[in-house]
Amino acid sequence: MHSGAKVAVIGGAFVLVAGGIGYGAYSMLGDTVGGDGGTRSASESSEVKSGPPSAEEIAKTSKGFFDAWTAGDATAAALLTNNESGAEPVLSSYGEDAHIGKVKITPGPAVGTKVPYEVEATVSHDGKSKPLSYASELTVVRGLTTGKALVDWAPTVVHPQLTEGATLKTGTSSTPTIEAVDHNGTVLTKKKYPSLGPILDALREKYGESAGGSPGVETWIEPADETQPDINLLTLAKGEPGTVRTTLDARVQAAAERAVKKFDESSVVAVKPSTGAIRAIANHRADGYNAAMTGQLAPGSTMKIVTAAMIIQHGLGSMNAKVECPATVSWEGVTFHNLDDFSIADPTLREAFAQSCNSTFIKPIKPLGDRAGTALGQEARDYFGLGQDNWQTGVASFDGSVPESSGAETAASYIGQGKVLMSPLNMASVTATAKSGAFKQPYLVARELDNRPFATARPLPAGVGQQLREMMRYTATSPTGTATKAMAGVGGDKGAKTGSAEVDGQTSNSWFTGFSDDLAAAAVVQSGGHGGDAAGPVVAEVLRSGG
């Protein structure tokens, strides 16, 4: 996206471009030390210290590091880390390539071995200057060979969004800026819609050249992975933006932004079932990852929408037909349980779906024999458009995965676990397909913008689509439905499905997907527990916004 000086990794070694900014004199606390393998002064004891650093050592090391960093002495700062060769070029590039100077660091109280701090600095380039401020943290550890207290080096010490191999740069952008707007023409900005940051960067990377704008002067992080968009940190001089129209809806996006703030590690996507237009994308995650579009997680019982469609199409059951819901069911020697080992006496498929009975969605599959390991994947591909790696949304996205399975993994897949992987985008699309009766590939920008092909799938047989909708409506409105509480405040023609997926014995990931009129949404809250408790309120708030 940008052009300018940089520090890069070539063959494992850093290459520096000459130049820099003077910072003046400074003073450091403590002895001069090497990296983890550095030498000790003659006055030091031959005994190497062990154990966690003391509070005094943490304060001394962090202050020495901050003093050297603010003075622009990358060599001295790097010597106070446990990876001198990795730290020095990144710290050098801070002033030389990113043109960041007048650095002031304000540390907060240490929390154990971690020291949080605020950075205030000035970026100056090509006669233009602007302030830059952000928060980060470092950890002080004991050097394995020296026994000294050292900063545990990671690029995030310099900036929280700087990853391994990424470069921090300031210069003239090579890709023109864009002004993204929603389908009604409302301008979408990172400031107003923080979750859209990665999306707006990706749209600029892909459509900036064709949108007709001009470049500006910026500070940015260039990822090591060339397929990922640059991360803009500061604009010193604006270019003339070109307009990129998206399918997003500012009102729905605002609701999604509010909704994900309720829970850490949460993501949500909203889709218009009649067209596939994506109306909202939001994440609230510590790592900044766009899990809403590219996450790959077991979807738990929300996958029972697809399983139910497969059961009905294979003549293994129907909405009003009686089914079994025992507390447990065995598959090739492995016992699968319902939540808290509940059971239902003589239910219909609709009732078992509404109460999310696992055994109901495993027992009927046994008559398929050898086809059991492939039937779910075929249903997902043929009618829901999943798992073929051919979605062209306009930005990076995951298309879902329902691979062939064998043994107990087959049973697990029918309740959304095993090797089945989905993102909130995928599950929002599954619900949209059930609501409209036919798969419409989700998209963020119109296909006409770049003439890209869209994925297709066969329409659901009319009776199957109708039964799915009725089962989801019952789940969202009946006294025993697992989604009824979360959907209580949602109006219109509504339906939903809850889910939870256990991962390595940790607290289950919370999943929820639902529709209201012509809007479908799905959310995941990692380690959120039951689907209706965490992801349910996220989806409900988005659906209440309309679309």
C-alpha positions in Angstrom: 0.0 0.0 0.0 2.8 2.4 0.8 6.4 3.3 -0.3 9.3 4.5 1.8 12.3 3.4 3.9 11.9 0.3 6.0 13.7 -2.3 8.0 13.1 -5.8 6.8 14.2 -9.4 7.5 16.3 -11.1 4.8 17.5 -14.6 5.5 16.9 -14.1 9.2 19.1 -11.0 9.4 17.8 -7.4 9.6 18.8 -4.9 7.0 18.9 -1.2 8.1 18.6 1.9 5.9 20.9 4.7 7.0 19.6 7.9 8.4 18.0 8.9 11.7 16.9 11.6 14.2 19.0 12.9 17.0 17.5 12.7 20.5 20.2 14.2 22.8 21.9 13.0 25.9 20.3 10.7 28.5 21.3 8.7 31.6 20.7 5.1 32.3 20.3 3.2 35.5 22.4 0.1 36.3 25.3 -1.6 34.7 25.8 -2.1 31.0 24.5 -5.5 30.1 24.4 -7.7 27.1 21.5 -9.7 25.8 20.7 -13.0 27.3 24.1 -14.2 26.4 26.0 -11.0 27.3 29.0 -10.7 29.6 28.9 -9.7 33.2 31.1 -7.0 34.7 34.1 -8.0 36.8 32.4 -6.6 39.9 29.4 -8.9 39.6 29.2 -12.1 41.5 30.0 -15.3 39.6 26.7 -16.6 40.9 23.9 -16.3 38.3 20.6 -15.3 39.8 17.5 -17.3 39.3 13.8 -17.0 40.0 11.4 -14.2 39.0 12.8 -10.7 38.9 12.2 -8.6 42.0 10.1 -5.5 42.0 13.3 -3.4 42.3 14.8 -5.2 39.3 11.6 -4.8 37.2 11.6 -1.0 38.0 15.3 -0.6 37.3 15.3 -2.6 34.0 12.1 -1.0 32.6 13.3 2.5 33.4 16.7 1.9 31.8 15.0 0.5 28.7 12.6 3.5 28.5 15.4 6.0 29.1 17.4 4.5 26.2 14.4 4.2 23.9 13.3 7.9 24.5 16.9 9.0 23.9 17.0 7.2 20.6 19.8 4.9 21.6 18.6 1.6 20.0 21.8 -0.2 20.9 21.6 0.5 24.6 17.9 -0.3 24.7 18.4 -3.6 22.9 21.2 -4.5 25.4 18.5 -4.4 28.1 16.4 -7.1 26.3 16.8 -10.9 26.0 17.1 -10.6 22.2 19.6 -7.9 21.3 19.9 -8.9 17.6 16.1 -8.9 17.2 15.4 -5.7 19.2 18.0 -3.3 17.9 16.9 -3.0 14.2 13.3 -2.6 15.2 14.1 0.1 17.8 16.4 1.8 15.2 13.7 1.8 12.6 11.4 3.6 15.0 13.3 6.9 14.4 15.0 6.1 11.1 12.2 4.6 9.0 9.1 5.6 10.8 10.5 9.1 11.6 9.1 9.0 15.1 10.8 11.4 17.6 10.2 13.5 20.8 9.3 10.3 22.5 7.8 10.5 26.0 7.0 7.2 27.9 4.9 7.2 31.0 4.9 3.9 32.8 2.1 2.7 35.0 2.3 0.5 38.1 3.8 -2.9 37.4 1.4 -5.8 37.5 3.6 -8.7 38.5 6.4 -8.7 35.9 4.4 -6.7 33.4 4.8 -2.9 33.1 2.1 -1.0 31.1 3.0 2.3 29.6 1.7 5.2 27.5 3.8 6.5 24.6 3.5 10.1 23.3 5.6 11.0 20.3 5.7 13.1 17.2 6.0 11.9 13.6 7.8 14.3 11.3 8.3 13.7 7.6 8.5 15.8 4.4 7.9 19.0 6.4 4.8 17.7 8.1 4.4 16.7 11.8 1.6 15.1 13.9 1.4 13.6 17.4 1.2 9.9 17.8 0.1 8.3 21.0 -0.7 4.7 22.1 -0.5 2.2 25.0 1.6 -0.9 25.2 3.3 -3.1 27.8 6.5 -5.1 28.4 7.5 -8.0 30.6 10.7 -8.3 32.6 12.2 -11.8 32.7 15.5 -13.2 34.0 18.1 -13.9 31.4 18.8 -17.6 31.1 22.6 -17.3 31.0 23.3 -13.9 32.6 20.7 -14.1 35.4 20.0 -10.4 34.8 16.6 -8.9 34.7 15.9 -8.1 31.0 13.0 -7.0 28.9 11.3 -10.0 27.2 11.6 -8.8 23.6 8.7 -8.8 21.2 7.8 -6.3 18.5 4.7 -5.4 20.4 7.0 -3.7 22.9 7.5 -1.0 20.3 3.9 -0.9 19.2 1.0 -3.2 20.2 0.1 -3.9 16.5 3.6 -4.6 15.4 4.1 -8.3 14.7 7.1 -10.5 13.9 8.6 -9.5 10.6 6.3 -6.5 10.1 7.8 -3.1 9.5 6.9 0.4 10.9 7.2 3.1 8.2 6.3 6.6 7.3 6.2 7.9 3.8 4.0 8.5 0.7 1.4 5.8 0.3 1.6 3.8 -2.9 -2.2 3.1 -2.8 -4.6 6.0 -2.8 -6.9 6.5 0.2 -10.6 5.6 0.0 -13.8 6.8 1.5 -15.9 3.8 2.2 -19.7 4.3 2.3 -22.6 2.1 3.2 -25.3 1.1 0.8 -27.1 4.4 1.5 -24.0 6.5 1.0 -23.2 7.1 4.7 -19.4 7.4 5.3 -17.9 4.6 7.3 -14.8 5.6 9.4 -12.5 3.7 11.8 -13.2 6.3 14.4 -17.0 5.8 14.4 -16.9 2.1 13.6 -13.7 0.7 15.2 -14.4 -2.9 14.2 -14.2 -1.9 10.5 -10.5 -0.9 10.7 -9.2 -4.2 9.2 -12.0 -4.2 6.6 -11.4 -0.6 5.5 -7.7 -1.3 5.2 -8.4 -4.4 3.1 -10.8 -2.5 0.9 -8.2 0.2 0.3 -5.6 -2.4 -0.5 -7.8 -4.1 -3.1 -9.8 -1.2 -4.6 -7.8 1.9 -3.8 -6.2 2.1 -7.3 -9.5 1.7 -9.1 -11.5 4.1 -6.9 -9.8 7.1 -8.4 -8.2 8.8 -5.4 -4.6 10.1 -4.8 -2.0 9.0 -2.2 -1.2 10.8 1.0 1.6 10.8 3.6 1.1 8.3 6.4 2.6 6.2 9.1 1.7 2.5 8.8 2.6 -1.1 9.7 3.5 -3.2 6.8 2.8 -6.9 7.7 5.3 -9.6 6.9 2.6 -11.5 5.0 2.2 -9.6 1.7 -1.3 -10.9 1.3 -2.4 -8.9 4.4 -3.3 -5.2 4.1 -1.1 -2.5 5.7 -2.3 -1.0 9.0 -2.6 2.7 8.9 -1.6 4.4 12.2 -1.5 8.1 11.3 -2.2 10.4 8.4 0.2 13.3 8.1 -1.2 14.6 4.8 -4.5 13.4 3.3 -4.7 12.3 -0.2 -7.8 12.7 -2.3 -9.9 9.6 -1.5 -11.8 7.6 -4.0 -15.2 6.3 -3.1 -15.9 2.6 -2.5 -19.5 1.7 -1.9 -20.1 -1.3 0.4 -23.2 -3.3 1.3 -22.9 -2.4 4.9 -25.7 -0.6 6.7 -24.5 2.2 9.1 -27.4 1.6 11.5 -26.8 -2.2 11.7 -23.1 -1.7 12.0 -23.5 0.7 14.9 -25.7 -1.9 16.7 -23.0 -4.6 16.0 -20.3 -2.4 17.4 -22.3 -1.9 20.6 -23.2 -5.6 20.8 -19.7 -7.0 20.7 -18.6 -4.6 23.4 -20.7 -6.6 25.9 -18.3 -9.6 25.8 -14.6 -10.0 25.3 -13.5 -12.1 22.3 -16.8 -11.7 20.5 -17.6 -11.4 16.8 -20.7 -11.0 14.8 -21.8 -10.7 11.1 -25.2 -9.7 9.7 -26.4 -10.7 6.2 -29.5 -9.8 4.1 -31.0 -13.2 3.2 -32.8 -12.1 0.0 -29.5 -10.9 -1.6 -26.5 -12.0 0.4 -25.5 -8.4 1.1 -23.3 -8.2 4.3 -24.9 -5.5 6.6 -22.5 -5.6 9.5 -19.1 -7.0 10.6 -17.9 -6.4 14.2 -15.2 -7.9 16.5 -14.2 -7.2 20.1 -11.0 -9.1 20.5 -7.7 -8.4 22.2 -5.7 -9.6 19.2 -7.6 -7.4 16.6 -8.2 -10.5 14.5 -11.2 -10.4 12.1 -12.7 -13.6 13.4 -16.1 -12.5 12.2 -15.0 -13.2 8.6 -12.0 -15.5 8.8 -12.4 -17.3 12.1 -12.3 -21.1 12.0 -14.1 -22.6 15.0 -16.4 -25.5 15.7 -19.9 -24.1 15.5 -21.5 -26.4 18.0 -25.3 -26.9 17.8 -25.9 -24.1 15.3 -24.7 -26.7 12.8 -27.9 -28.6 13.5 -29.6 -26.4 11.0 -27.6 -28.1 8.3 -27.9 -31.5 10.0 -31.7 -31.1 10.2 -31.8 -30.3 6.4 -29.8 -33.5 5.7 -32.0 -35.6 7.9 -35.2 -34.4 6.2 -33.8 -34.7 2.7 -32.6 -38.3 3.4 -36.0 -39.3 4.7 -34.6 -39.9 8.2 -37.1 -37.6 9.9 -39.3 -34.6 9.5 -40.4 -31.6 11.6 -43.5 -33.2 13.2 -42.3 -36.8 13.2 -41.5 -38.4 16.5 -37.8 -38.9 17.4 -35.8 -40.2 20.3 -33.9 -38.0 22.7 -32.1 -40.2 25.3 -29.6 -38.6 27.7 -26.7 -40.3 25.8 -26.0 -42.1 22.5 -23.1 -44.3 21.6 -21.2 -44.2 18.3 -18.5 -46.7 17.6 -17.7 -47.0 21.3 -17.8 -43.3 22.1 -20.6 -42.0 24.3 -22.1 -38.6 23.4 -24.1 -36.6 26.0 -26.8 -34.0 26.1 -26.2 -31.0 28.2 -26.4 -32.2 31.8 -27.6 -35.5 30.5 -31.1 -34.3 29.9 -33.6 -36.3 28.0 -37.0 -35.7 26.4 -39.8 -38.2 26.3 -41.3 -38.8 22.9 -40.5 -35.5 21.3 -40.9 -34.4 17.7 -37.8 -33.3 15.6 -39.0 -29.7 16.1 -39.0 -30.0 19.9 -35.7 -31.8 20.0 -34.2 -29.0 17.7 -35.6 -26.3 20.0 -34.1 -27.9 23.1 -30.9 -28.8 21.2 -30.9 -32.5 21.9 -27.6 -33.9 20.8 -28.6 -37.5 20.7 -31.5 -36.8 18.4 -29.1 -35.5 15.7 -26.8 -38.5 16.0 -29.1 -41.5 16.3 -30.9 -41.1 12.9 -27.6 -40.9 11.0 -26.7 -44.5 11.7 -28.8 -46.0 8.9 -26.7 -44.1 6.4 -23.9 -46.6 7.0 -20.8 -45.8 4.9 -22.4 -42.5 3.6 -22.6 -41.1 7.2 -19.1 -39.7 6.9 -19.8 -37.7 3.7 -23.5 -36.9 3.8 -23.2 -33.7 6.0 -20.4 -32.3 3.9 -22.4 -32.9 0.7 -25.4 -31.2 2.2 -23.3 -28.2 3.2 -21.7 -27.9 -0.2 -24.7 -28.6 -2.4 -27.4 -26.5 -0.6 -25.5 -24.1 1.7 -22.5 -23.2 -0.5 -20.0 -24.1 2.2 -16.6 -25.7 2.1 -15.6 -25.1 -1.5 -13.1 -22.2 -1.1 -14.8 -20.1 -3.7 -16.6 -17.2 -1.9 -15.6 -13.8 -3.3 -16.9 -11.4 -0.7 -14.6 -8.5 -1.6 -12.2 -9.0 1.3 -10.6 -12.1 2.9 -13.1 -14.6 4.3 -13.3 -18.2 5.3 -15.8 -20.4 3.4 -16.4 -23.0 6.2 -15.1 -26.6 6.2 -17.1 -29.9 6.6 -14.6 -32.5 5.6 -15.2 -36.2 5.2 -15.1 -38.0 8.6 -14.8 -41.4 10.1 -15.4 -43.1 13.4 -16.6 -41.0 16.3 -15.7 -37.8 14.5 -18.7 -38.5 12.2 -21.1 -38.3 15.1 -19.4 -35.2 16.5 -19.7 -33.5 13.1 -23.5 -33.7 13.2 -23.6 -31.6 16.3 -21.1 -29.1 15.0 -17.8 -30.4 16.5 -15.2 -32.9 15.3 -13.5 -31.4 12.2 -16.3 -29.0 11.3 -15.1 -25.4 11.2 -17.1 -22.2 10.7 -17.0 -18.4 11.1 -19.8 -16.2 12.1 -20.1 -15.2 8.4 -20.6 -18.8 7.5 -23.3 -19.4 10.1 -25.1 -16.1 9.3 -25.1 -17.4 5.7 -26.6 -20.7 6.8 -29.4 -18.9 8.6 -29.9 -16.6 5.6 -30.1 -19.7 3.3 -32.7 -21.3 5.6 -34.7 -18.0 5.7 -34.7 -17.3 2.0 -34.7 -21.0 0.9 -31.7 -20.6 -1.3 -28.0 -19.8 -0.8 -26.9 -16.3 -1.9 -23.1 -15.8 -1.6 -22.4 -13.1 1.0 -20.7 -10.1 -0.4 -19.3 -6.8 0.9 -18.9 -5.0 -2.5 -20.9 -5.5 -5.6 -19.5 -8.0 -8.1 -19.7 -5.4 -10.8 -16.8 -3.5 -9.2 -14.3 -6.1 -10.3 -16.3 -8.7 -12.2 -15.4 -11.4 -9.8 -17.5 -14.7 -9.8 -19.9 -15.6 -7.0 -20.3 -19.0 -5.5 -23.6 -20.8 -6.2 -25.6 -23.7 -4.7 -28.8 -25.5 -5.3 -32.0 -24.1 -3.7 -33.3 -26.0 -0.8 -36.3 -28.2 -1.7 -39.4 -26.1 -0.7 -40.5 -28.5 2.0 -37.0 -28.6 3.6 -36.7 -24.8 3.7 -40.1 -24.4 5.2 -39.4 -27.0 7.9 -36.1 -25.3 8.8 -37.8 -22.0 9.2 -40.6 -23.4 11.4 -38.1 -25.2 13.6 -36.0 -22.0 14.1 -39.2 -20.0 14.8 -40.2 -22.5 17.4 -36.7 -22.4 19.0 -37.0 -18.6 19.3 -40.6 -18.4 20.6 -41.6 -21.6 22.4 -41.4 -21.8 26.3 -38.8 -24.6 26.0 -36.8 -23.1 23.2 -33.1 -22.4 24.0 -33.2 -19.1 22.0 -36.5 -17.8 23.4 -35.0 -15.7 26.2 -32.4 -14.0 24.0 -34.9 -13.3 21.2 -37.7 -12.0 23.5 -37.1 -8.4 22.4 -36.7 -9.1 18.7 -39.7 -8.4 16.6 -40.9 -9.4 13.1 -40.8 -12.9 11.7 -38.0 -14.4 13.8 -36.2 -17.6 14.3 -32.9 -18.8 15.9 -30.6 -21.6 16.9 -28.2 -21.8 19.9 -24.9 -23.6 20.1 -21.9 -24.2 22.3 -18.7 -26.0 21.4 -16.1 -27.3 23.9 -12.5 -26.8 23.1 -9.8 -28.8 25.0 -11.8 -28.9 28.2 -12.0 -25.1 28.4 -15.2 -23.1 28.9 -17.4 -23.6 25.8 -17.5 -21.1 23.0 -20.9 -19.5 22.8 -22.6 -19.5 19.4 -26.0 -18.1 18.3 -27.6 -17.5 14.9 -31.0 -16.0 14.1 -33.1 -14.0 11.7 -35.7 -11.3 11.9 -37.5 -10.5 8.6 -34.9 -9.9 6.0 -31.9 -9.8 8.3 -29.8 -12.8 9.5 -26.9 -12.7 12.0 -24.6 -15.0 13.8 -22.1 -14.5 16.6 -19.5 -16.3 18.6 -18.1 -15.4 22.0 -15.0 -17.5 22.8 -15.2 -19.0 26.2 -18.7 -17.5 26.5 -20.5 -20.6 27.7 -24.0 -21.4 26.6 -25.2 -20.0 23.3 -28.1 -18.1 24.7 -26.1 -16.5 27.5 -23.4 -14.6 25.5 -23.7 -14.8 21.7 -27.5 -14.6 22.0 -27.7 -11.1 23.3 -25.1 -10.0 20.7 -27.2 -11.3 17.8 -30.5 -10.0 19.3 -29.2 -6.5 19.5 -28.1 -6.6 15.8 -31.4 -8.0 14.7 -33.3 -5.3 16.6 -31.6 -2.7 14.5 -33.4 -3.9 11.4 -31.8 -3.8 8.0 
